[in-house]
Amino acid sequence: MTILYICIISLNIDDILRGEIDDATFWMVAVQTIVVIEFGYFSVGSLLYYWRVRKTIQ
């Protein structure tokens, strides 16, 4: 899912750089970027928690 979002964002950033974009699409890219960053933050946090708990159990 994250890879799909990153591909969509990269395609839209290409349009932004060429100047072929409207305001709605710009805000969509901004929101998608925030969602990808937030999802990555929560994923890393979950993995770190899992590793801590795993080390505690062993």
Jmol script that loads the backbone (N, CA, C; Angstrom):
load data "model"
ATOM      1  N   MET A   1       0.829  -1.184   0.000  1.00  0.00           N
ATOM      2  CA  MET A   1       0.000   0.000   0.000  1.00  0.00           C
ATOM      3  C   MET A   1       0.878   1.255   0.000  1.00  0.00           C
ATOM      4  N   THR A   2       1.908   1.217   0.828  1.00  0.00           N
ATOM      5  CA  THR A   2       2.805   2.365   0.909  1.00  0.00           C
ATOM      6  C   THR A   2       3.535   2.577  -0.403  1.00  0.00           C
ATOM      7  N   ILE A   3       3.947   1.501  -1.037  1.00  0.00           N
ATOM      8  CA  ILE A   3       4.646   1.604  -2.323  1.00  0.00           C
ATOM      9  C   ILE A   3       3.725   2.214  -3.372  1.00  0.00           C
ATOM     10  N   LEU A   4       2.453   1.828  -3.350  1.00  0.00           N
ATOM     11  CA  LEU A   4       1.486   2.392  -4.289  1.00  0.00           C
ATOM     12  C   LEU A   4       1.326   3.895  -4.056  1.00  0.00           C
ATOM     13  N   TYR A   5       1.211   4.301  -2.803  1.00  0.00           N
ATOM     14  CA  TYR A   5       1.110   5.732  -2.492  1.00  0.00           C
ATOM     15  C   TYR A   5       2.344   6.496  -2.954  1.00  0.00           C
ATOM     16  N   ILE A   6       3.516   5.919  -2.733  1.00  0.00           N
ATOM     17  CA  ILE A   6       4.748   6.590  -3.143  1.00  0.00           C
ATOM     18  C   ILE A   6       4.806   6.737  -4.659  1.00  0.00           C
ATOM     19  N   CYS A   7       4.361   5.729  -5.398  1.00  0.00           N
ATOM     20  CA  CYS A   7       4.321   5.834  -6.867  1.00  0.00           C
ATOM     21  C   CYS A   7       3.364   6.926  -7.325  1.00  0.00           C
ATOM     22  N   ILE A   8       2.197   6.986  -6.716  1.00  0.00           N
ATOM     23  CA  ILE A   8       1.216   8.018  -7.074  1.00  0.00           C
ATOM     24  C   ILE A   8       1.763   9.404  -6.763  1.00  0.00           C
ATOM     25  N   ILE A   9       2.400   9.538  -5.603  1.00  0.00           N
ATOM     26  CA  ILE A   9       2.967  10.832  -5.222  1.00  0.00           C
ATOM     27  C   ILE A   9       4.046  11.247  -6.204  1.00  0.00           C
ATOM     28  N   SER A  10       4.914  10.304  -6.595  1.00  0.00           N
ATOM     29  CA  SER A  10       5.991  10.651  -7.529  1.00  0.00           C
ATOM     30  C   SER A  10       5.444  11.064  -8.889  1.00  0.00           C
ATOM     31  N   LEU A  11       4.384  10.425  -9.351  1.00  0.00           N
ATOM     32  CA  LEU A  11       3.772  10.833 -10.614  1.00  0.00           C
ATOM     33  C   LEU A  11       3.173  12.234 -10.510  1.00  0.00           C
ATOM     34  N   ASN A  12       2.518  12.504  -9.404  1.00  0.00           N
ATOM     35  CA  ASN A  12       1.916  13.821  -9.219  1.00  0.00           C
ATOM     36  C   ASN A  12       2.973  14.905  -9.020  1.00  0.00           C
ATOM     37  N   ILE A  13       4.085  14.584  -8.376  1.00  0.00           N
ATOM     38  CA  ILE A  13       5.162  15.564  -8.215  1.00  0.00           C
ATOM     39  C   ILE A  13       5.751  15.920  -9.573  1.00  0.00           C
ATOM     40  N   ASP A  14       5.825  14.940 -10.468  1.00  0.00           N
ATOM     41  CA  ASP A  14       6.291  15.216 -11.827  1.00  0.00           C
ATOM     42  C   ASP A  14       5.372  16.223 -12.514  1.00  0.00           C
ATOM     43  N   ASP A  15       4.065  16.063 -12.333  1.00  0.00           N
ATOM     44  CA  ASP A  15       3.111  17.031 -12.898  1.00  0.00           C
ATOM     45  C   ASP A  15       3.253  18.406 -12.252  1.00  0.00           C
ATOM     46  N   ILE A  16       3.517  18.434 -10.949  1.00  0.00           N
ATOM     47  CA  ILE A  16       3.699  19.716 -10.261  1.00  0.00           C
ATOM     48  C   ILE A  16       4.899  20.450 -10.832  1.00  0.00           C
ATOM     49  N   LEU A  17       5.981  19.731 -11.046  1.00  0.00           N
ATOM     50  CA  LEU A  17       7.196  20.358 -11.568  1.00  0.00           C
ATOM     51  C   LEU A  17       7.012  20.868 -12.996  1.00  0.00           C
ATOM     52  N   ARG A  18       6.153  20.200 -13.766  1.00  0.00           N
ATOM     53  CA  ARG A  18       5.875  20.663 -15.128  1.00  0.00           C
ATOM     54  C   ARG A  18       4.819  21.764 -15.162  1.00  0.00           C
ATOM     55  N   GLY A  19       4.154  22.016 -14.046  1.00  0.00           N
ATOM     56  CA  GLY A  19       3.149  23.068 -13.966  1.00  0.00           C
ATOM     57  C   GLY A  19       1.796  22.660 -14.491  1.00  0.00           C
ATOM     58  N   GLU A  20       1.551  21.361 -14.601  1.00  0.00           N
ATOM     59  CA  GLU A  20       0.278  20.864 -15.140  1.00  0.00           C
ATOM     60  C   GLU A  20      -0.628  20.342 -14.027  1.00  0.00           C
ATOM     61  N   ILE A  21      -0.826  21.139 -13.009  1.00  0.00           N
ATOM     62  CA  ILE A  21      -1.592  20.658 -11.866  1.00  0.00           C
ATOM     63  C   ILE A  21      -2.479  21.778 -11.320  1.00  0.00           C
ATOM     64  N   ASP A  22      -3.624  21.402 -10.773  1.00  0.00           N
ATOM     65  CA  ASP A  22      -4.493  22.393 -10.162  1.00  0.00           C
ATOM     66  C   ASP A  22      -4.382  22.315  -8.640  1.00  0.00           C
ATOM     67  N   ASP A  23      -5.082  23.190  -7.947  1.00  0.00           N
ATOM     68  CA  ASP A  23      -4.971  23.269  -6.488  1.00  0.00           C
ATOM     69  C   ASP A  23      -5.457  22.002  -5.788  1.00  0.00           C
ATOM     70  N   ALA A  24      -6.536  21.419  -6.289  1.00  0.00           N
ATOM     71  CA  ALA A  24      -7.078  20.215  -5.644  1.00  0.00           C
ATOM     72  C   ALA A  24      -6.074  19.066  -5.687  1.00  0.00           C
ATOM     73  N   THR A  25      -5.416  18.887  -6.815  1.00  0.00           N
ATOM     74  CA  THR A  25      -4.429  17.823  -6.938  1.00  0.00           C
ATOM     75  C   THR A  25      -3.223  18.098  -6.047  1.00  0.00           C
ATOM     76  N   PHE A  26      -2.827  19.365  -5.950  1.00  0.00           N
ATOM     77  CA  PHE A  26      -1.711  19.711  -5.072  1.00  0.00           C
ATOM     78  C   PHE A  26      -2.014  19.323  -3.629  1.00  0.00           C
ATOM     79  N   TRP A  27      -3.216  19.639  -3.163  1.00  0.00           N
ATOM     80  CA  TRP A  27      -3.571  19.310  -1.785  1.00  0.00           C
ATOM     81  C   TRP A  27      -3.711  17.810  -1.594  1.00  0.00           C
ATOM     82  N   MET A  28      -4.156  17.110  -2.633  1.00  0.00           N
ATOM     83  CA  MET A  28      -4.238  15.653  -2.559  1.00  0.00           C
ATOM     84  C   MET A  28      -2.841  15.056  -2.367  1.00  0.00           C
ATOM     85  N   VAL A  29      -1.859  15.581  -3.102  1.00  0.00           N
ATOM     86  CA  VAL A  29      -0.481  15.111  -2.966  1.00  0.00           C
ATOM     87  C   VAL A  29       0.039  15.424  -1.563  1.00  0.00           C
ATOM     88  N   ALA A  30      -0.275  16.587  -1.049  1.00  0.00           N
ATOM     89  CA  ALA A  30       0.171  16.963   0.294  1.00  0.00           C
ATOM     90  C   ALA A  30      -0.410  16.015   1.341  1.00  0.00           C
ATOM     91  N   VAL A  31      -1.688  15.704   1.236  1.00  0.00           N
ATOM     92  CA  VAL A  31      -2.330  14.806   2.197  1.00  0.00           C
ATOM     93  C   VAL A  31      -1.758  13.392   2.060  1.00  0.00           C
ATOM     94  N   GLN A  32      -1.558  12.929   0.842  1.00  0.00           N
ATOM     95  CA  GLN A  32      -0.981  11.602   0.641  1.00  0.00           C
ATOM     96  C   GLN A  32       0.423  11.515   1.229  1.00  0.00           C
ATOM     97  N   THR A  33       1.202  12.563   1.083  1.00  0.00           N
ATOM     98  CA  THR A  33       2.549  12.574   1.646  1.00  0.00           C
ATOM     99  C   THR A  33       2.493  12.481   3.165  1.00  0.00           C
ATOM    100  N   ILE A  34       1.588  13.218   3.774  1.00  0.00           N
ATOM    101  CA  ILE A  34       1.434  13.162   5.227  1.00  0.00           C
ATOM    102  C   ILE A  34       1.006  11.761   5.662  1.00  0.00           C
ATOM    103  N   VAL A  35       0.105  11.142   4.920  1.00  0.00           N
ATOM    104  CA  VAL A  35      -0.368   9.795   5.263  1.00  0.00           C
ATOM    105  C   VAL A  35       0.777   8.787   5.174  1.00  0.00           C
ATOM    106  N   VAL A  36       1.602   8.875   4.147  1.00  0.00           N
ATOM    107  CA  VAL A  36       2.723   7.946   3.995  1.00  0.00           C
ATOM    108  C   VAL A  36       3.715   8.132   5.140  1.00  0.00           C
ATOM    109  N   ILE A  37       4.021   9.362   5.490  1.00  0.00           N
ATOM    110  CA  ILE A  37       4.955   9.623   6.593  1.00  0.00           C
ATOM    111  C   ILE A  37       4.387   9.106   7.917  1.00  0.00           C
ATOM    112  N   GLU A  38       3.102   9.352   8.148  1.00  0.00           N
ATOM    113  CA  GLU A  38       2.474   8.891   9.383  1.00  0.00           C
ATOM    114  C   GLU A  38       2.435   7.365   9.446  1.00  0.00           C
ATOM    115  N   PHE A  39       2.093   6.713   8.349  1.00  0.00           N
ATOM    116  CA  PHE A  39       2.062   5.256   8.314  1.00  0.00           C
ATOM    117  C   PHE A  39       3.455   4.685   8.557  1.00  0.00           C
ATOM    118  N   GLY A  40       4.460   5.298   7.969  1.00  0.00           N
ATOM    119  CA  GLY A  40       5.829   4.848   8.193  1.00  0.00           C
ATOM    120  C   GLY A  40       6.246   5.010   9.643  1.00  0.00           C
ATOM    121  N   TYR A  41       5.878   6.128  10.251  1.00  0.00           N
ATOM    122  CA  TYR A  41       6.190   6.379  11.656  1.00  0.00           C
ATOM    123  C   TYR A  41       5.557   5.308  12.547  1.00  0.00           C
ATOM    124  N   PHE A  42       4.278   5.003  12.332  1.00  0.00           N
ATOM    125  CA  PHE A  42       3.608   3.994  13.138  1.00  0.00           C
ATOM    126  C   PHE A  42       4.159   2.595  12.880  1.00  0.00           C
ATOM    127  N   SER A  43       4.532   2.305  11.655  1.00  0.00           N
ATOM    128  CA  SER A  43       5.104   0.993  11.334  1.00  0.00           C
ATOM    129  C   SER A  43       6.440   0.798  12.033  1.00  0.00           C
ATOM    130  N   VAL A  44       7.298   1.792  11.971  1.00  0.00           N
ATOM    131  CA  VAL A  44       8.596   1.698  12.641  1.00  0.00           C
ATOM    132  C   VAL A  44       8.412   1.594  14.147  1.00  0.00           C
ATOM    133  N   GLY A  45       7.519   2.363  14.699  1.00  0.00           N
ATOM    134  CA  GLY A  45       7.233   2.289  16.139  1.00  0.00           C
ATOM    135  C   GLY A  45       6.744   0.911  16.551  1.00  0.00           C
ATOM    136  N   SER A  46       5.888   0.312  15.747  1.00  0.00           N
ATOM    137  CA  SER A  46       5.378  -1.027  16.046  1.00  0.00           C
ATOM    138  C   SER A  46       6.487  -2.068  15.976  1.00  0.00           C
ATOM    139  N   LEU A  47       7.335  -1.962  14.965  1.00  0.00           N
ATOM    140  CA  LEU A  47       8.446  -2.913  14.849  1.00  0.00           C
ATOM    141  C   LEU A  47       9.414  -2.786  16.016  1.00  0.00           C
ATOM    142  N   LEU A  48       9.737  -1.571  16.412  1.00  0.00           N
ATOM    143  CA  LEU A  48      10.636  -1.376  17.542  1.00  0.00           C
ATOM    144  C   LEU A  48      10.036  -1.924  18.832  1.00  0.00           C
ATOM    145  N   TYR A  49       8.738  -1.722  19.018  1.00  0.00           N
ATOM    146  CA  TYR A  49       8.060  -2.269  20.191  1.00  0.00           C
ATOM    147  C   TYR A  49       8.097  -3.790  20.157  1.00  0.00           C
ATOM    148  N   TYR A  50       7.834  -4.399  19.030  1.00  0.00           N
ATOM    149  CA  TYR A  50       7.875  -5.853  18.882  1.00  0.00           C
ATOM    150  C   TYR A  50       9.249  -6.398  19.252  1.00  0.00           C
ATOM    151  N   TRP A  51      10.300  -5.753  18.757  1.00  0.00           N
ATOM    152  CA  TRP A  51      11.655  -6.215  19.059  1.00  0.00           C
ATOM    153  C   TRP A  51      11.981  -6.078  20.543  1.00  0.00           C
ATOM    154  N   ARG A  52      11.532  -4.993  21.183  1.00  0.00           N
ATOM    155  CA  ARG A  52      11.759  -4.818  22.617  1.00  0.00           C
ATOM    156  C   ARG A  52      11.069  -5.917  23.416  1.00  0.00           C
ATOM    157  N   VAL A  53       9.826  -6.197  23.078  1.00  0.00           N
ATOM    158  CA  VAL A  53       9.061  -7.224  23.788  1.00  0.00           C
ATOM    159  C   VAL A  53       9.677  -8.594  23.544  1.00  0.00           C
ATOM    160  N   ARG A  54      10.103  -8.844  22.340  1.00  0.00           N
ATOM    161  CA  ARG A  54      10.717 -10.123  21.992  1.00  0.00           C
ATOM    162  C   ARG A  54      12.002 -10.339  22.796  1.00  0.00           C
ATOM    163  N   LYS A  55      12.823  -9.301  22.939  1.00  0.00           N
ATOM    164  CA  LYS A  55      14.042  -9.420  23.732  1.00  0.00           C
ATOM    165  C   LYS A  55      13.729  -9.626  25.205  1.00  0.00           C
ATOM    166  N   THR A  56      12.670  -8.993  25.706  1.00  0.00           N
ATOM    167  CA  THR A  56      12.278  -9.153  27.107  1.00  0.00           C
ATOM    168  C   THR A  56      11.830 -10.577  27.399  1.00  0.00           C
ATOM    169  N   ILE A  57      11.101 -11.174  26.480  1.00  0.00           N
ATOM    170  CA  ILE A  57      10.584 -12.526  26.673  1.00  0.00           C
ATOM    171  C   ILE A  57      11.707 -13.552  26.654  1.00  0.00           C
ATOM    172  N   GLN A  58      12.684 -13.354  25.805  1.00  0.00           N
ATOM    173  CA  GLN A  58      13.779 -14.315  25.674  1.00  0.00           C
ATOM    174  C   GLN A  58      14.724 -14.141  26.764  1.00  0.00           C
TER     175      GLN A  58
END
end "model"
wireframe off; spacefill off
backbone 0.3
color backbone group
